[in-house]
Amino acid sequence: MSDDAQAEAGTAEGQGPVEISEDLARHLENKREDLFEKFEIPDGFPPEVLEEAKERTDGVEAEIQDEIDDRKDLRELTTWTTDPIDAQDFDDAISIEEREDEYVLWVHIADVTHYVNPDTAMWDSAVERANTVYLPGYTIHMLPPVLAETVCSLVPNEDRLAHTVEMHLDKETLSYDNIEIYKSVIESDERLTYSQAENRLEDPDAPLHEENKLVHQVADRMHEIRKEDGSLVLNPARDRAHTIIEECMLKANKAVTHELMWNRGVSAMYRVHPQPSPDEWSEALREIQDLDGVSIPGSTWDDPRKAVNATLEEAPARQLDKIQWAVMKVMPRAKYMDDPFGGHHALNFEIYGHFTSPIRRLSDLINHWIVYQNDVPVNLVKLCDRASDKQKDAEQCEREYKNFLQEVGLDPMAVNNRGIEVVDDEAAEKTL
């Protein structure tokens, strides 16, 4: 493990795993089981789904070789992934080039629908689950890990099947000059953690330094343009590595749904976020203005999103959570719909949808299928409702489990970052 990987591991793990007693471990397990029953979240896959997933991992290299002639071969393109240190699968990778009159940004997404399609039991299971559920120290996957963490994971130095979004961006405005979406074969050069990506930006002699520096320059400008256009940014202190991934994924998601709606005119799983009423926004801004040490710049009151952005950048750190909560209280839930109109209020995008996480979100999986086949499922409205409902269930399940952890004296963030180790009761008593 490199020095920067060790540094990040130390940060994430702190003093090592959170130690708990066998008795407390049983309490956590019982609580999870209760929550899974309450929210109808299946923990574990049927045997036929696991068997099917395992079969699709056989003969991968030969299958990829057979696919190359029918795909764009991008294996010579410098490509890398950036993920949290504890990520188990890598479903998105990026490449970038600066040309005389444009930037070319490639976002490569694991080609999950090559393996998981409507004729498979894995597809039916994904529809039932609709998303991966992340609890502190415990994950309930949408797709079997035996598939998601192997052939669908864009690991370095291995040929992988991908669905690539190639975006040619105007150098001045970073708007799309051209968008191409196609099946590809890629080979990732390296798997970076966020901490490693930050270090690569700092070290001119490090591998991928120039590529990360260039993509950060572009991503940072995309971020600033988004804010100027009125996109709500509730986390103004995001580091450079997270900014790169967030902005590149937003750009790719937006490109795909732009293609689906304006160029093809087809239904898809669009992400629609209604806006709060004027009274609700006024209530949130008054609550923010009343906070000690906080002042909303007078020039921004006409656009509440810009008002919140400007206030978060100047507010004392102790008030950031309260400002964010005041906004979240009045925000309607975003939902999936087959019609994009109404747009995404928080992002201030006229059309938006998900494409970049098909391993963990049903919406992305469905959109991959529609892009590839130009075939809209007949039950698309039902699928949209399913994805919206199960996302709400997953968030509520996570919230209740975090509350339970706090009730039994555990820090959810520590459990999430460091994991749990079950020890005998005497050792656990010394720790707790």
DONU-910363 format. One record per residue (C-alpha): x, z, y. Coordinates in steps of 0.02 Angstrom, whole numbers, plus 50000, padded with zeros to 5 digits. Layout:
BEGIN
XZY...
//
This chain:
BEGIN
500005000050000500684995250172501005007950310499465003050408498365003750252499045021150216498685026450394496895020550382496695028550211497295044950285496055043550427494615039350312495015052450183495555066750294495945080950176495385071150023493655070449943492345083449990492345095949847490665102449784490115113049638489265106449482487685115449535487675107149707488035090249626486465092449520485465096549677486095080649761485685070349608483925077749599483665074249784484215056249764483045053949616481595061049717481985049449863482165034249750480465037849675479685040949846480335024549919480245014449757482115010849755482715006149580484375014549539485125003949401484814986249339483804980249189484904975049041484424956649057485004956449239486674964449197486934952649051486524937549156487734943349293489114946249166488864928849091489054920849264490794928349280491434919149126492484903449149492544905149338494164895649368493594880449268491904880649355492714880949527493844866349478492304856649425491494860149594492944854649705492514836049709490764840049774491334852149910492474852350061494174858750005494754871450135496064880250030497474874850147496574882150299497244899250354495854911250308495674930050298494414944050278494244960150380493224974550310493164993550302494505001250193493215006650063492354989650051492044984449871491594966349902492154954050035490754941850074491384934350238493034926850295493574918150455494744904350512495104898150688496054884250777496334880250960496304861750999496574852351161494754852851216493904865051097494024879950983493534877650802492874893450718492494893650532491474907750456491524906850266490174916150171490194919449984489134906149899487994918449812486594905849781487774895949668487574910449547485924918449601484464906149617482574906849593482764902649407483774918449372483304936349333484564941649464483524932849598481944942149545482914958449547483594954649722481824951249785481254967949713482694977449794482794966749954484374975350016485824986549970485475004750011486945014550079486845033450063488325044650105489405044049949488145033649849487665015249851486185006249770486664987949761485524972949785486564962449665487474968449509489244973749560489954964849406489514948649498489604953949682491324961849668492094947749567491614929349585490624932449746492014942349828493214932249937494764941049870496474934649927497484921749832496014916249724494954900549738493174905049786491564895449816490924897649993489574892150113490504887850273489844887450452491034876550554490764878550742491574867750875491514877851036491694872051215493264880051287492424885251449490694891151396490994894351209489344885451178489144874651023489764856751041489454853850857488884863950706489214859350524488604869450375489234864650204489794870550033491674873350020493094880149915494224892450005495714903349967495874918950074497664922450128497444941050151496194955250146496364965850304495584982650341495014985750520496534996650551497694983150484496874970250596497174981450747498994983150697499184964350675498554962150853499924973950913501384966950812501974949450865503024947950707501634952250586500774939350476499134932950550499604940050722499324923850815497694920250722496994937650757497574936750938496694919950962495084924950876495034941150976495224931651140493764920551090492704934951020493004945751173492414931751287490894928951176490524947451192490664947051383489584931351394488274939651285488224954751401488114943651556486654934451475485744950951448486174955751268486014974551241487654982851190487365000851136489145003651077490294998751222491855006751147491974995850991493794992050945494534974550943494434971850754492584976350749492264965350901493044950450810491944952250657490344956650750490464942050872490994929350740489554934350627488294933850770488934916650818488764910350639487034917850613486444910250776487194893350730486294892850563484594897150633484874884850776485164871450644483644876650541482414877150685483004863850810483824851050695482764853050538481174861250604480944871650448480304889050417481604901950368481834920750372482064923050558482464939950634481184943950770481364958750886479894962051005480254969551175479634986451235478244986251363478754987851548478075005751546479125010151393480695002951472480325012551633480125028551533481815025851447482705022051611481965037351697482535048251551484295040851565484355042851754483895061251739485405065151627486765075551707488205064851771487295048451737486795035551866486035018451834486825005451952485494999952077485874981452055485404981851870483654989651872482794972651862483464969651686483374985551579484624978951451485934975751586485514992651663485865001451497487474991551469488144995851642487645014151626488465016251455490105009451523490165022451664489285037551586490195053151527490585052651341489495068051311487955058451366488185042351266487135048251117485715053651232485715036851322485695027451157484285038551090483235035851247483335017051215483045017951028481465028351051480585014251144481264999751043480034991650922480694988250747481454971250717480654961950573480834946150471479604932050506479454913850455479254909150639480664913350762479674912450922479644928651016481524929050993482674943850974482464955151126483964966651102485174952151076484244941351203484304926751081482884914251082483124911250895484074922250773484184925350587485354932150454486564921850349488214931250336487814944950208486964937250055487704950549939486754964650025485234956850113483814946650041483544937650207485294930150200485094925250018483464916150056484204907450208485694901550104484464893749982483464885350121485034878350204485714871950038484114864949962483084862050120481754869950011480674883650088479954895749959478054894749953477944913649966479094914850118477904925550221477784937850077479684938050061479854941550248478654956250235479564962650080481264962150167480564970850322479694984450222481174988150108482374988950255481245002150332481205011550166483105010750152483355017650327482115031750299482905035950131484625036750212483945047750354483135060150235484665061050123485805064450272484635078250328484685085850154486585085450152486605095050315485355107650246486525111550101488035113150215488835095850195489385084150334488615066950297490005057950390491365066950292490465063150129490295044850179492115042950232492955053450098491795053449949491375068149837492325076849698491415088849582492465104249541492105120449449491065133349542492515144949585493535131149666492015124649760491645141949832493385142349909493085125349990491325127850058
//
